[in-house]
């Protein structure tokens, strides 16, 4: 660490950058960022954590000092740093990251993709609690071409579940312990409002215990569902076939250099932005011809719409090996 500090002192002033997994202040990890020849140097602002990387992020070294504190917040910072690098590395190697929850039905992955508060978590929970689907990912997935089938394969990122208290109240029983006292019995209007302080955390181990099932690691992509779950909305399930509409609905959910919830704007990996943008656009323009894309609208009890989607999925031939 001392040698890195000395090297950084000889370089020009660092550029501020941000490692982030969402656009809220709680989801941001500020770092200082240097480029020296073909190397990248990052130092977290809050803790003495260093990352050295080559220009393509293919060779990575983490460095921490002997006095590295053991507080949980520091562990979180390091975990975010590692997660950031893993995700960037997967993208460099050809994978595409999508903001989506995912389940596995009859061996194929179904993505619930949409912006915040669109109903991804509601669809995820309804699918595993009420229809027997297996969990694959809570909030983000990676997609990769599968050379064995010619289709796309979905890789999940098993993480804790962050969910509104109002959503959990739909599932009485084992979930009650995670609902704060102030939200138990709260009125429908307050719960649908989605106050930020009403979000609760369900650890991965608890999610496994309650559902009685473990997360799948990956599955071939079979369907994408675009939810719009909101109070007072009537049930609707329709297939989206227009390429322009598909691209418009999906574009904000594909993590590219243009996505404000990702950190490419910070300048980290900026030289890769063009390739990733082109890859994302190719995905958006062609995904409708590869798998069914459904629009799901509703409020309470959407599991019957999911069952209809599963029947549609069963009618679509799986990609042949």
Secondary structure, DSSP 8 states (H G I E B T S, - for coil): -HHHHHHHHHS---EEEEEESSSSGGGEEEEEEEEETTEEEEEESSS-EEEEEETTS-SEEEEE-TT----HHHHHHHHHHHHHHHHHHHHHTT-EEEEEEEEEETTEEEEEE-STTSSHHHHHHHHHHHS--EEEESSEEEEEE-TTTSSEEEEE----EEEEHHHHTTSTTTTGGGS-GGGTT--HHHHHHT-GGGEEEE-HHHHHHHHT-----EEEEEEEEEEEE-TT---EEEE---HHHHHHHHHTTB-STT-TTSSGGGTTTGGGHHHHHHHHHHHHHHGGGTSEEEEEEESS--HHHHHHHHHHHHTS-----
